[in-house]
């Protein structure tokens, strides 16, 4: 009788464990199914564009468009209440990790404006520039090394093909550039009564490599017409004046990087901090670049 009771208890326990196991397995399957559905829905959601991100940041008080009550100023933003706290926390954490907690790194806070000779010696004054082209119709500016052109060559003409026109696209991945170029080429072929003609593969080159003759035929990405100027160097430093008079003797520049302040103060830091080489100098602050 005792064995019988134990057997029944064991059978009951096994049945209960089996039921629990089945229930757990069902719950795991349901959870996995729900997770898979959530992942599928997440993958189907379109990526937000920049306007949506800026709008969200504005509503949450992270960043605001600068000078917004005067129609804003493109490329400039102000930190809101939450953004200012986030920025401060990030700076404090960075400084604590790289400076305060280390004995071989010291801090520095150099001025925003240095003697112009600094930028002459570092090469910024002569070489800190980007090639630029203007669209004479829309007045928009483009970096010449970020837009590419290609002749449109008919497939039937073979190796002796001469361009029937040119396409011009902004830098992107290969697929997007070819897609944009095909769209332009289709329009040009239609205008020249060559609709349906097959064309050779595009031979993209940077606009900085174009000859003056080619530039007179290359369409602007903004207007779709050959309205681009020849590439010219555009200095990226912000120019200002120091002093009461306005002449070439008091021209100065806002620093385009923080590193030069470290370099020109190296001797002062070495003598005053009593550090031994190798050691580090840390600095955080604003840098100014007049980029296109």
Buried (B, 14 or more C-beta within 10 A) or exposed (E): EEEEEEEEEEEEEEEEEEEEEEEEEEEEEEEEEEEEEEEEEEEEEEEEEEEEEBEEBBEEBBBBBEEEEEEEEEEEBEBBEEBBEBEEEEEEEEBEEBBEEEEEBBBBEBEBBBEBEBBEEBEBBEEBBBBBBBBBBBEBBBBBBBBBBBBBBBEEEEEEBEEBBBBBBBBEEEEEBBEBBBEBBBBBBEEEEBEEBEBBEBEBEBBBEBEEEBBEBBBBBBBBEBBBBBBEEBBBBBEEEEEEEEEEEEEBBBBBEBBBBBEBBEEEBBEEEEBEEEBEBBBBEEBBEBEB
